[in-house]
Amino acid sequence: MSLESSASRRATLIGATTVLNWALLAALTQLAGPVPPFLLTALAFGLAFVCFMVWLRLRGESLRAPLRQPPRVWALGVGGLFGYHALYFVAQQNAPPANAGLISYLWPLLIVLFVALLPGERLRARHVVGALLGFVGAALLVGGDVSASGSAVGYVAAFACAFLWSGYSVLSRANRAVPTAAVGGFCLATAVLAALCHWLFEPSRWPQGIGWLGVIGLGLGPVGSAFFTWDVGVKHGDLRLLGLLAYFTPLLSTLVLIATGYATATLWLVLAAALITLGMLIGSGWLRAPRHGKRSVD
């Protein structure tokens, strides 16, 4: 195995841990309680930035060098982190949550398709089939909760979510020279912008009691370290495989909600698990028909 291949596998593995992190998002959000979304975003990203600064100090490194990035890099980083969350909140508030969540979850499929636009990449039928199976599996997770209600604003915001996060992920790959440490600066900018939006648009309702554990958990995991591991994965790992693995996020999230008592198990969960797993196996090339008696190699 070449050093480049080994480094790519390691980066893919690091990126894949993001899926486990994001699977905790819904449960930790429930634990945080009825905190206004922009305030919750500001607190979580602010904590993520503080933890990152402590980590840099322990390593004897400075944040100054990673922050010296051109405006286009800042626009991409802050637009991805803050823009996605802002649009997601708009979608959730103006369309049924299941509808908005499902539409926004087009982003793994879009990643698979958009990767073909990068130099040296091409789109294979198995990539599309795998991504479509994953999306159908995600659709089953919302089951009969999908309805025809909601406003155009909510649906436009949900579609924008999908395009924004998939675009952020693919463009991050094209900017792989930007150090992952720069994400710390993006977290700080996102926290400041979210705090401003909270001050302008939301009533103040701070976490209470055990709710602070939910906020801390978010800042350390799904809204903290997850963005650093995702950055490593999309820049240096197998981006298509990460896109396929991302469909395990709603599945694992549902399992966590069931385990914590926030949801109940259904037949849809079993079918979704089967489709998402099958989609990942096909799209990754781990499940293919042999050619002339031999396993084909891309």
N, C-alpha and C positions, 0 to 999 in steps of 0.2 A: 504494500500500500504506500503510495507516495505521500510526502509530507503535506502537499496541498490537499489531497483527498482526506487525510487524517484530520487536518485543520477544519475542513468543511464539515466532516461528520461531527466533530466536537462542537462546532458552532451550531449545527442543526440540533444537536442534543440540548444545548443551552437554550436555544430558541423554543424547543418543545416544552421545557419546564414552564414556559409562559402559560401554556394551556392549563396546566395544573393550578397555576396562580389565578388565572381568570375564572376558573371554575368556582373559586371561593367568593367571587364578587357579589353575587346575589345574596348569599347567606350572610356575609359581613355587612352588606347594606341593610338587610333586615335587622341585624343585631344593633346597628347604629341608631335605629329608630327613625322617627319622622323628622329628620333634619332636612332643611331645604337643599335641593340638589347642588346649587352653585356653592353654598356654604360648605357642604360635604366635600365637594371637589377641591375647594380652597384649602380646607383642613388636611385632606389626604395628600394632595400634592405638596403642600407646605411641609408636612412631616417627612415625605419622601425626600425633599430637598435637604432638610436638616440631617437626616440619616446619611445621605450621600456625602454631605460635607464632613461628617464625623469619619466616615470611611476613608475619605481623601486625607484627612489629618493623620489618621493612624498609619497611612501609607507614606506620609511625608510629602504628599503631592499638593499642588495648587490648582484651583479651579480656573485661574486666569487664562492659561494656555488653551484649554478646551473651549472656553467661551469666545476666543478670538476667531469667530467664524464670519463669513460673508453674509450679507442680509438675506440672500436666497436660502441659505441653510437655516437661519433663524425663522424665516417665513415658513419653511417646510416643517421644522420641528414644532414650533408653537402652533402653527395651523393644524398639524396632525393631532397633537395632544389636546389642546384647548378646543379647537374647531370641532373635533369629533364629539367631545362630551357636550358642548353647547348645542350642537345639532341634535344629538341623541335626546337631550332633555326636551327640546322643542317638539320632537317627534312624539315622545311619550306623553306630552301634555296636550297634544292636538290630534291624536289618533289612538285607537285602542292599543294598549301595551303589546298584545300578542302580534297585531298587525305590524306595528312599528318595529318590534324586535325582529320579526321574521324578515322584513324588507332590509333592515340594516345589516342583517346577517348574510346578505349577498356578497359581502366583502371577501370571504375566502374564495368564492367562485371567481370573482373579478381578479383576485391576485393571480390565480392560475392562468387566466386569459391574458392579463397584462404583462406577465413575465415574458411572453412571446415577443413583446416589443423591445426587450433588452437585447443588446448586441450578443451574438453567439447563442441565442436561445431560439427554440422553436416549439410550436404547440403540437402535441400528439393527441390522438383520439382518446387514449386512455386517461390523459389528464382531464379532458372535458367530461368523460363518463364518470370518473371518480368524483369530480367536483359536483356534478349534478346529483349523483347519489347522496353525497353528503348534504346537499341543500334539501333534498326531499326528506332525508332523515331529520334535519333541523325543523322542517315544516311539520312533521308528525308530532314533534314535541309540543307544539301549541294546539294541535288537534282541533276540537270544535270551538276554541276560543276566538278564532278568526271571524270577524264580522264585516259588514259593509259600511259601518259608520266611520266618522272621523272627517277632518277637514283636509283640503288640498295642502294647506301649510304643513300639517303633520306628515303627510305622505311624501311631499317634496323633501322635507328635512330628513326623513328616513332614507330615501334614496341617496341624498347628498352624503349621509353618514357612510353608506357603503362605498361610494366612490372616493370619498375623502380618505378613509382608512386604508383602502386597497392602494390608492395612489401614493399615500404617505409611505406605505411599506415597500412598494416597488421603487419609488424614487429614492428611498433610503439606500436601497441596493446600489443605485447608480451613484450615490454619494458615499461609498464605503470608506473613503479616505477620512471622512469626518469621525473623530474619536467618539466612542460610546459615552465618554465622560461628559460630552456636550449635552447629553440628555438631562443632566442635572440642571443646567441652565434653563432648558425648556420646561422642566418641572416648576422652577421658580416663577418663570413668566406665566405659566398656566395658573399657578396658585394666585398670583397678583390679579390677573384678568378675571378669574372666577370670583375673587373677593370683591372686585369692583362691580361685577354683575349682580352679586348677592346684595350689595349695598343699594344698587339702583332698582332692582326688580323684585326682591324677595323680603318677606318678613323674617326677623331674626328668631331662630329657634335652635338653641344650642343642644348638643347631646346631653343626655342625663344618665348618671350612674353607669351601668354596664354598657350603655351606648358608646362610651368613650373607648371601650375595648374594640368595638366594631370599627371606629375611626382609626385607631392605631393599627388594627389588622389590615385595613385598606391601604394605609400609608406605607406599611412594610411590604405588602404583597401585591394585590391586583392593581393598585394605583401607585405603586412604588417600584419595587425591584422588577416587576413584570415588564416595564417599558425598557429597562436596561437589557434584560435577557432577550427581549424581542428584537431590540436593535442589533445585538450581536448575531442573532439568527438570520435576520433578513439581509444583513450586509455580507455575511461570510458563509452562511449555510445554504441548504437546499430550500429555496423559497417556495417552490411548488409543493414540496412535501409538507412544509410548515402550513401552507394554505389548506391542504387536505386535513392535517392534524387539527387545525383550528375548529373543525366541525365537531370535535370531541368536547369543545368547551361547553356548548349548551347541554350536551348529554351529561357530562360530569357535573355541571352546575345543578342539573335536575336531581342527580343522585345525592349530591351534598344537601340539597333542600329537603329531600326525603329523609336522609339520615338525621338532620337537625329538626325534623318535625314541621317544616314550613310547607311541605308538599306531600302528596301521596303517590304511590306507584300505580301505573296504568299499563295496559297492553301497548299503547302507543310508545311507551318508553322502550319496550323490548324490540319492537319493529324499528324504531329509530336507531337503537344501538346496532342492530344487524346491518341496516343500510349504511350508516356512517362508517362502520368497520369495513364493510365490503368496498365502499367507495375509496377508503384510504388504501386498501390492499391493491385494488385495481390501478388507481391513479399513481401510486408509488412504484408500480412495476413489480411488486412482490407477488402478485397473483396474475400470471399470464399464461396463455396457451403456448406450449412449446412448438417450435418450428422445425419440421423434419426430424422430430425425435430429440431435439436439443433445445435447451432453454435459450431464448433469444437475448441478446445483449444490446442495449442502446449504444 
